[in-house]
Amino acid sequence: MTEEKIIVGISQGDINGIGLEVIIKTFLDPQMFDLCTPVIFGSNKTATFHRKALNIEDFSFNHIKDLSEINHKRANIINVYEDEAHVELGKQTEAGGKYALKSLEAAANALAAKKINVLVTAPINKENIQSPDFKFPGHTEYLEAKFGNGKSLMFLVSDSLRVAVVTGHIPVAQVAQQLSTEKILDKIRTLNRSLIQDFVIRKPRIAVLGLNPHAGDNGVIGNEEKTIIKPAIDKAHLEDIMAYGPFPADGFFGNNTYQQYDAVLAMYHDQGLIPFKSIAFNSGVNFTAGLPVVRTSPDHGTAYDIAGKNLASEESFRKAVYTAIDVFRARSQYTELTENPLVITPKKRDR
């Protein structure tokens, strides 16, 4: 792979959503090719359908048959299916999930083979992508099964706020029973490690939210804070991790306390993602921390309601590309600096 530019692999997402629209709009800017070499895993026919639907004339993909044919000055596309995909913009269809999965599998395989440096995933529909080959609630769980060892972390990042979650795509009714001191501690460790190696924060400050309203009000509303969450924070302190809390989620975001911390660990999906998207929607990025590979995605979904109408903003997708590049560089630098640490032998004193 080229030393100069990072090769960004991109999965096209649901072909009936806004994935290909935000991809095309991102790479309409020729300055993007100074930063990276994009490779979209999909179909030239499907991409052309979207380009024509958007009435975008001054753009075309460089169609390649093999990753060895990449043009580092163009947006490349490699066909991962030859059949004519039936695009129905704005609709949830079986085809939408089928071709999203073909794209994701091909991109993930290229990432595993180190033929691309990072992966940026366009939005999928979590229902129509379900199949015998994909029985996961989302990208994060799929990639953890392929690359991880149970240590992945859903981590939403922006310039003003970073939020990770202990539990991801599970029913709210199951959240409390899936929390444990060890699980929370493990997520704190993963978050701390990511902040250091991926975001170049030497000594991160992590805020941990409570589970219950008012963080349990000292046991009046619930005991999870005292029996599960606080012990995890205390154990993190013993490992020299600067974790604090548990904080009541409403007041924590309402009075901008989050600005005093490098990242926030929420107990469940909506507790973290609702304030994140309220503060950083269209500029936020979903990053899967804790994996040996780098994967990001925009913080929005398929947006069927505006698909094909040329209304989708590419800002979050562009930020996802930027973040993947930054994390890859930071991680590479961290690995280089820590691979052969200098061993300092104490000098013996003369007697």
Secondary structure, DSSP 8 states (H G I E B T S, - for coil): --SSSEEEEEE---TTTTHHHHHHHHTTSTTHHHHEEEEEEE-HHHHHHHHHHTT--S---EEESSGGG--TTS-EEEES--S-----TT---HHHHHHHHHHHHHHHHHHHTTSSSEEEE----TTTT-BTTB--SSHHHHHHHHH-SS--EEEEE-SS-EEEESS-SS-GGGHHHH--HHHHHHHHHHHHHHHHHTT--SS-EEEEE-SSGGGGGTTTS-SHIIIIIHHHHHHHHHTT-EEEEEE-HHHHHHTTGGGGSSEEEESSHHHHHHHHHHHHTTT-EEEEETSSS-EEEESS---GGGTTTT----HHHHHHHHHHHHHHHHHHHHHHHHHS-----------
